[in-house]
Amino acid sequence: MRWKDRDESRNVEDRRTSGTSGGGMRGMPSMGTIMFLWPIIQRLLKTKFGWAIVGLGAVAYFSGYNPLSSMMGGGNTSSHINKAQDDKQKRFIATVLHDTEVVWSDIFKQHNARYREPKMVIYRGSTKSGCGHASSQMGPFYCPADQKVYLDLGFFNELASKHNASGDFAQAYVLAHEIGHHIQNMEGTLTKVQQMKQQARGAKGENQLQVRVELQADCYAGVWAYHAQKRFHSLEQGDIEEALRAASSIGDDTLQKQAQGYVVPDAFTHGSSAQRVEWFKKGITSGEISSCDTGL
């Protein structure tokens, strides 16, 4: 995917180094940590050599390495992450977010409407969201309450290593899918579905409704890809195959078979691999929102 030297979105909250604090500047050590270390710091400050150690520790901490992590048994994992590669990943996904803003703004204008740009929170490990606690185990998600997409950048490593879906356009598809949920939120679809779920009979009915939501988001991701190519000429050979492979690899049937060895269709919440591929193809082939009617 061609993305370098293009505009990045300004709607990015970078929480990669803030732990569970929920954003802002790099998180300071907690009061408990300070109290634990204070006797040690007091002794160090009594000598010039001690002052030098404290100073070096402070410089290292605010440069991205947490010297407390080895002392406290974990904590911030930034020392185990290639910072240059991580920053490149951040620039890439911020560029894709900008692409979605341009494309969806144009589409909404064509329908005499105004597109509200969502925020994207990137983090490592865990953070807070308007929908509750967010962790790397949850995967990327959109929170209607605060209109933000939450994305642990480590998910892309898992997408490649565990699901055999590597490639930058596979990652772009993941974000475009979450932006699809933002479109649904603006359209009132998510609110409508929540009301329908209250009237549904049991988990099976609720799951079927959720599958329709997810497949429509896949279709919207395809619509975005269609217009992004026309606008930015960003697609390279193999990109569409990357997105299709990602859609297929995270289908419910594939994930269930990997996890438990068998498939339970009534428990699907995102759709089968074939369905996810089919609806993404509908969007990227037509470029029309109208092609994304999943019966909601």
ROLOVEX-988901 format. One record per residue (C-alpha): x, y, z. Coordinates in steps of 0.05 Angstrom, whole numbers, padded with zeros to 5 digits, always signed. Each point is the difference from the previous one (the first is absolute). Layout:
XYZ/...
This chain:
+00000+00000+00000/+00027+00068-00019/-00005+00045+00061/+00066+00034+00015/+00008+00075-00003/-00075+00011+00003/-00042+00036+00052/-00013-00031+00068/-00063+00009+00039/+00000+00048+00059/-00053-00040+00035/+00049-00049+00032/+00008-00008+00075/+00067-00034+00012/-00003-00038+00066/+00055-00050-00015/+00042+00023+00059/-00055+00019+00049/-00017-00070+00026/-00071-00002+00027/-00003+00074+00015/-00045+00013-00059/+00041+00050-00039/+00036+00066+00008/+00075+00007+00008/+00044-00058+00018/-00026-00027+00066/+00040+00018+00062/+00017-00055+00050/-00058-00015+00047/+00000+00026+00072/+00010-00071+00023/+00062-00008-00043/+00028+00067+00024/-00011-00020+00073/+00034-00067-00013/+00061+00032-00032/+00006+00062+00043/+00047-00029+00052/+00046-00023-00056/-00004+00068-00035/+00015+00036+00066/+00064-00039+00009/+00021+00012-00072/-00010+00075+00006/+00051+00004+00056/+00058-00011-00050/+00020+00029-00067/+00002-00071-00029/-00070-00011+00025/-00025+00064-00032/+00030-00024-00066/-00037-00067+00006/-00066+00036+00014/+00012+00048-00058/+00016-00057-00049/-00062-00037+00023/-00044+00060-00012/+00029+00012-00070/-00010-00074-00018/-00072+00001+00025/-00021+00060-00040/+00037-00026-00062/-00045-00061-00003/+00036-00051+00043/-00031-00015+00068/+00056-00017+00049/-00053-00016+00053/-00028-00058-00039/+00058-00047+00017/-00002+00021+00073/-00075-00006+00007/-00009-00065-00038/-00034+00022-00065/-00038+00065-00013/+00014+00039-00062/+00025-00046-00056/+00028+00055-00044/+00071-00027+00010/-00020-00063-00037/-00029+00037-00060/+00039+00025-00060/-00016+00074+00007/+00018+00018-00071/-00045-00055-00028/-00055+00018+00049/+00002+00073-00021/-00002-00021-00073/-00062-00042+00016/-00032+00061+00033/+00014+00044-00060/-00029-00052-00047/-00065-00009+00038/-00007+00075+00009/+00006+00008-00075/-00053-00053-00012/-00046+00037+00050/+00010+00064-00040/-00018-00037-00063/-00065-00023+00032/-00015+00072+00021/+00009+00026-00071/-00040-00056-00033/-00059+00000+00048/-00004+00076+00002/-00007-00001-00076/-00053-00055+00002/-00040+00036+00053/+00003+00065-00039/-00030-00037-00059/-00059-00017+00045/-00006+00071+00027/+00027-00020+00068/+00060+00016+00042/+00049-00052+00022/+00023+00002+00073/+00071-00024+00005/+00011-00051+00055/+00061-00003+00044/+00048-00059-00001/+00035-00022+00064/+00063-00040-00009/+00028-00035+00060/+00041-00058+00026/-00026-00049+00051/-00062+00034+00029/-00035+00066+00007/-00068+00031+00018/-00056+00012-00049/-00070+00029+00002/-00024-00072-00004/+00042-00025+00058/+00068-00032+00006/+00038-00013-00064/+00055-00053-00005/+00042-00032-00054/-00040-00065+00008/-00063+00035-00025/+00027+00019-00068/-00018+00065-00036/-00069+00028+00014/-00044+00061-00009/-00033+00032+00060/-00065+00037-00017/-00001+00034+00068/+00062+00043-00015/+00003-00010-00075/+00071-00027+00002/+00035-00059-00031/+00046-00037+00048/+00059-00036-00030/+00057-00036+00035/+00055+00001-00052/+00022-00069+00023/-00063-00028-00033/+00033+00006-00068/+00057-00045+00022/-00052-00051+00022/-00037+00008-00066/+00062-00020-00037/+00028-00053+00046/-00063-00036+00024/-00047+00012-00058/+00048+00002-00060/-00027+00067-00021/+00060+00045-00007/+00007+00062-00042/-00015+00074+00007/-00066-00003-00038/-00024-00056+00046/+00012+00049+00057/-00036+00056-00038/-00060-00046-00009/-00004-00011+00076/-00003+00075+00013/-00048+00012-00058/-00046-00053+00031/-00001+00037+00066/-00013+00066-00035/-00059-00037-00032/-00029-00006+00069/+00007+00075+00008/-00040+00010-00063/-00053-00047+00028/-00001+00042+00064/-00010+00064-00040/-00056-00033-00040/-00035-00023+00064/+00009-00073-00018/+00035-00019+00064/-00055+00030+00043/-00052-00035-00042/+00034-00067+00006/+00006+00007+00076/-00076+00010+00002/-00010-00060-00045/+00044-00042+00045/-00045+00014+00059/-00057-00030-00038/+00040-00059-00027/-00013-00069+00027/+00062-00023+00035/+00074+00003-00017/-00010-00031-00069/-00043+00058-00023/+00047+00051+00029/+00059-00033-00033/-00034+00000-00068/-00012+00075+00006/+00072+00012+00019/+00024-00040-00059/-00039+00047-00046/+00033+00059+00034/+00069-00028-00010/-00011-00020-00073/-00026+00069-00016/+00064+00030+00032/+00040-00047-00045/-00038+00027-00060/+00012+00071+00021/+00074-00016+00005/-00004-00023-00073/-00036+00065-00019/+00056+00039+00031/+00053-00041-00036/-00035+00013-00067/+00000+00075+00009/+00069+00003+00032/+00029-00032-00062/-00034+00050-00045/+00022+00058+00044/+00070-00019+00021/+00020-00057-00048/+00026-00034+00063/-00011-00073-00018/+00058-00043-00023/+00000-00070-00029/-00022-00050+00053/-00034+00051+00045/-00071-00023-00012/+00022-00072+00012/+00029+00022+00067/-00066+00030+00021/-00039-00062-00023/+00048-00045+00037/-00009+00041+00063/-00076-00001-00007/+00002-00075-00009/+00049-00014+00057/-00044+00034+00052/-00066-00031-00021/-00037-00033+00058/+00004-00070-00030/+00075+00005-00010/+00012+00027+00070/-00045-00051+00033/+00033-00058-00036/+00069+00025+00021/-00022+00009+00072/-00043-00061+00012/+00005-00045-00061/-00073+00007-00022/-00049+00054-00023/-00063+00025+00035/-00038+00044-00050/-00051+00024+00052/+00058+00031+00038/+00024+00042-00059/+00005+00074+00015/+00040+00025-00060/-00018-00047-00056/+00035-00058-00034/+00064+00009-00039/-00038-00006-00065/-00051+00052+00021/+00052+00050+00021/+00037-00007-00065/-00065+00005-00039/-00023+00065+00032/+00068+00033-00005/+00000-00018-00074/-00069+00031-00008/+00025+00066+00027/+00065+00003-00038/-00033-00021-00065/-00058+00051+00001/+00026+00056+00043/-00072+00013+00020/-00029+00002+00070/-00064-00027-00028/+00034-00066-00016/+00012-00011+00075/-00072-00015+00020/+00005-00060+00046/-00073+00004+00021/+00007+00046+00060/
